[in-house]
Amino acid sequence: MIALKESLNYSVVVFDDELSPLQQRNLEQILKVKVIDRSALILDIFARRAQTREGQLQVELAQHQYLLPRLAGQWSHLERLGGGIGTRGPGESQLETDRRLVNRKVNHLKKQIESVKKHRNLYRQQRRRQGIPIVALVGYTNAGKSTLLNTLTHSDVLVEDKLFATLDPTTRSLTLPGKNKVLFTDTVGFIQKLPPSIITAFRATLEELSEASILLHVVDLTSPNAAEQCQAVEHILEDLGLADSPIITALNKIDLLLSRERKWDEQSAIDHLSGQDLIASKNTALVSAVKKWGLTRLLELVQDILGRIRA
């Protein structure tokens, strides 16, 4: 199964299934183009998107963890003469040498990320002492989380119509209608069959979700695969032990579902779509982050759930 997910700087065929090094090499010989699998493509995109030092460390760790089990297929010759301090001596294989170097790099990256994690924990402790609740935005990649964060908090977080435009957590403050202050945090977007190396490398970042009082699940209502994308997000939240957290669902991009033959305002659009059985839970809001529709209802839900948590 072939899936072209993102335009890269070279001719490439992307296979949706994971490939062994031997499969990859044989396909490249047959197709005469670069061949990669889904995991490699996601890692390539992540590498392009990472802006902060923490994000770059996490991506590099994921890349090395992806590479490690594939080293065996990278060499047509496995043996070479070696020797010297710190090696096994003559006869050590190229494979063993590379595996040792990659393992050393992985351990070094883990130590650096652990150091970053300690600093992040200090910020968490400060937030706990301040007692300000956190609402974490989660959702499938490109669902509109960053746009919604910008609209709610009047900020200017990077927004692009691309996969994984946001890798690093971004936090902004907001005052609710009831005058209570709350922090909204944007996180990395999820995707179906997210490679385990990505989840492992970004676990320190995703741990921010465990600190949230509420998870705000942003759904791209215009996607033909919206149901499958919701399930993918739910499965990842389960893997992170967050399935029982209070969740609000924001069905985003409702303006794109409306007929262009009629002029719509916020109320008429929401009334029209509310009658189409889109809302499956009382903790669901129809919104358009671009049009700024449905935000009052969304913030009322946040305030109501926070009130119940505190009661």
C-alpha positions in Angstrom: 0.0 0.0 0.0 1.5 3.3 -1.1 0.7 6.6 0.5 2.2 10.0 -0.5 1.7 12.0 2.6 4.0 15.0 2.3 6.1 16.6 -0.5 9.8 16.2 0.2 12.8 17.7 -1.6 13.5 14.5 -3.6 11.6 11.9 -5.6 10.3 9.4 -3.2 7.8 6.6 -2.8 6.3 6.2 0.7 5.0 2.8 1.8 2.3 2.9 4.5 3.6 -0.4 5.9 6.9 -0.7 7.7 9.7 -1.9 5.5 12.7 -4.1 6.3 16.0 -2.8 5.0 16.1 -5.7 2.5 12.6 -4.8 1.2 13.6 -1.1 1.0 16.8 -1.9 -1.0 15.0 -4.3 -3.4 12.2 -1.8 -4.0 14.7 1.0 -4.7 16.4 -1.2 -7.3 13.1 -2.0 -9.0 11.6 1.5 -8.9 14.8 3.5 -9.3 13.7 6.0 -6.7 14.2 6.6 -3.0 11.9 4.4 -1.0 10.9 5.0 2.7 8.2 3.8 5.0 5.6 5.7 7.0 7.7 5.9 10.1 10.7 7.4 8.2 8.4 9.9 6.5 6.9 11.1 9.9 10.4 11.4 11.3 11.5 13.4 8.3 8.6 15.8 8.8 9.3 16.0 12.5 12.9 16.9 11.9 11.8 19.8 9.6 9.3 21.1 12.1 11.3 21.0 15.4 12.2 24.5 16.4 13.2 24.4 20.1 16.2 22.5 21.5 13.9 20.1 23.3 12.0 19.3 20.1 15.2 18.7 18.2 16.6 16.4 20.9 13.3 14.4 20.9 13.3 14.0 17.1 17.0 13.0 17.0 16.3 10.4 19.7 13.4 9.0 17.7 15.6 8.9 14.5 18.3 6.9 16.3 15.8 4.5 17.9 14.3 4.0 14.4 17.7 3.4 12.9 19.0 0.9 15.5 17.1 -2.2 14.5 17.7 -1.5 10.8 21.5 -1.5 11.0 21.8 -5.1 10.0 20.6 -4.4 6.5 22.8 -1.4 5.9 26.0 -3.2 5.0 26.9 -5.6 2.2 30.1 -6.4 4.0 29.9 -7.1 7.8 33.5 -7.8 8.8 36.4 -5.5 8.9 39.7 -5.4 10.8 39.6 -3.2 13.8 41.5 -2.6 16.9 42.7 -0.1 19.5 41.6 1.1 22.8 37.9 0.7 23.5 37.2 -1.8 20.8 37.0 -5.6 20.7 40.0 -5.8 18.5 40.5 -7.5 15.1 37.4 -9.0 13.7 34.8 -6.7 15.1 32.0 -6.3 12.6 30.9 -3.0 11.1 27.4 -3.8 12.4 28.6 -4.1 16.0 30.6 -0.9 15.8 27.7 1.1 14.4 25.2 -0.5 16.9 27.5 0.5 19.8 27.9 4.1 18.5 24.1 4.5 18.0 23.4 3.1 21.5 25.9 5.5 22.9 24.2 8.4 21.1 20.8 7.2 22.3 21.9 7.1 25.9 23.5 10.6 25.6 20.2 12.0 24.1 18.1 10.4 26.8 20.3 12.1 29.5 19.9 15.5 27.7 16.1 15.1 27.5 16.0 14.0 31.1 17.7 17.3 32.0 15.1 19.2 30.1 12.4 17.2 31.8 13.7 18.3 35.2 13.5 21.9 34.2 9.9 21.3 32.9 9.0 19.7 36.2 10.1 22.9 38.0 7.7 24.9 35.9 5.0 22.4 36.7 5.6 22.7 40.4 5.4 26.5 40.1 2.0 26.2 38.2 0.7 23.8 40.9 1.6 26.3 43.6 -0.2 29.0 41.7 -3.3 26.8 41.4 -4.1 27.8 37.9 -6.0 25.1 36.0 -4.6 23.8 32.6 -6.6 23.0 29.5 -4.6 20.9 27.1 -5.5 20.9 23.4 -5.2 17.5 21.8 -6.2 16.1 18.5 -5.3 14.7 15.1 -2.6 16.6 13.3 -3.9 19.6 11.3 -7.2 19.6 13.1 -6.8 23.3 13.9 -5.5 23.3 17.5 -3.0 26.1 17.1 -5.6 28.3 15.3 -8.1 27.7 18.1 -5.4 28.5 20.7 -4.6 31.8 18.9 -8.3 32.7 18.6 -9.1 32.0 22.3 -6.0 33.7 23.7 -5.4 36.4 21.1 -1.8 35.0 20.5 0.3 34.3 17.5 1.4 30.7 17.7 2.6 29.4 14.3 -0.3 28.2 12.2 0.3 26.3 8.9 -1.8 24.0 6.8 0.8 21.2 7.3 1.2 18.0 9.2 2.8 18.5 12.6 3.3 22.2 12.2 3.4 22.3 16.1 5.8 20.0 17.9 6.7 21.9 21.0 4.1 22.7 23.7 2.9 26.3 23.8 1.0 27.7 26.8 -1.1 30.9 26.9 -3.3 32.3 29.6 -7.0 33.2 29.3 -9.6 34.7 31.6 -12.9 32.8 31.5 -16.3 34.5 31.5 -16.5 33.8 35.3 -13.2 35.8 35.8 -11.2 32.6 36.5 -7.8 32.4 35.0 -6.8 29.3 33.0 -3.8 28.1 31.0 -4.3 26.7 27.5 -1.5 24.4 26.2 -1.1 23.3 22.6 0.6 20.0 22.0 1.9 17.9 19.1 -0.7 16.5 16.8 -1.5 12.8 16.8 -1.7 10.5 13.8 -2.9 7.0 13.1 -0.3 4.3 13.7 2.0 6.9 15.3 5.5 5.1 15.4 6.4 3.9 18.9 9.7 5.7 18.7 7.9 9.0 18.3 5.7 8.3 21.3 8.7 7.2 23.4 10.8 10.2 22.4 8.0 12.7 23.0 6.7 11.2 26.2 8.4 14.0 28.2 6.4 16.5 26.2 3.2 14.5 26.3 3.5 14.3 30.0 2.2 17.8 30.0 -1.2 16.3 29.3 -1.2 14.5 32.6 -1.0 17.9 34.4 -4.1 19.2 32.6 -7.4 19.6 34.4 -9.3 19.2 31.1 -8.3 17.8 27.7 -9.8 19.8 24.8 -10.1 17.4 21.9 -10.1 19.4 18.6 -11.7 17.5 15.7 -11.5 18.5 12.0 -15.2 18.0 11.2 -14.5 18.4 7.5 -12.2 15.4 7.2 -13.7 12.4 5.5 -11.8 10.3 8.1 -12.9 12.3 11.2 -14.3 9.2 12.9 -11.1 7.2 12.4 -9.0 10.2 13.5 -11.0 10.5 16.7 -10.4 6.9 17.4 -6.7 7.3 16.8 -6.6 10.1 19.3 -8.6 8.1 21.9 -6.2 5.1 21.5 -3.2 7.3 22.1 -4.8 8.9 25.2 -5.5 5.4 26.5 -1.8 4.4 25.9 -0.8 7.5 27.9 -3.2 6.6 30.8 -5.4 9.6 30.1 -8.6 8.0 29.0 -10.5 8.9 32.2 -9.5 12.6 32.1 -12.3 15.2 31.7 -12.6 15.7 27.9 -14.4 18.5 25.9 -14.8 17.9 22.2 -14.5 20.9 19.9 -15.9 20.1 16.4 -13.9 22.5 14.4 -14.1 24.1 10.9 -17.9 24.1 10.8 -17.9 27.1 8.5 -16.5 24.8 5.7 -19.6 22.6 6.0 -22.1 25.3 5.1 -23.5 26.1 1.7 -22.0 29.1 0.0 -25.3 30.0 -1.5 -26.4 31.5 1.8 -24.9 34.1 4.0 -24.3 32.6 7.5 -23.8 34.2 10.9 -22.7 32.4 14.0 -26.1 31.6 15.4 -27.7 30.5 12.1 -24.7 28.3 11.4 -24.8 26.6 14.8 -28.6 26.2 14.8 -28.4 24.6 11.3 -25.7 22.2 12.2 -27.1 21.3 15.6 -30.0 19.7 13.9 -27.8 17.2 12.1 -26.9 14.9 15.0 -23.3 16.0 15.0 -23.2 16.5 18.8 -23.0 13.1 20.5 -22.2 14.4 24.0 -23.2 17.3 26.2 -19.5 18.2 26.5 -19.3 19.0 22.8 -19.2 22.3 21.1 -19.5 23.3 17.4 -16.8 25.8 16.6 -15.0 27.6 13.9 -11.6 28.8 15.1 -11.2 30.9 11.9 -14.6 32.6 12.1 -14.5 32.8 16.0 -17.9 30.9 16.2 -18.9 28.8 19.1 -16.3 30.1 21.5 -18.7 31.3 24.1 -20.3 27.8 24.4 -16.8 26.2 24.5 -15.6 28.4 27.3 -18.8 27.8 29.2 -18.1 24.1 29.1 -14.6 24.7 30.4 -15.9 26.8 33.2 -18.6 24.3 34.1 -16.3 21.3 34.2 -13.7 23.2 36.3 -16.4 24.2 38.7 -17.4 20.6 39.1 -13.8 19.5 39.6 -13.3 22.1 42.4 -16.7 21.3 44.1 
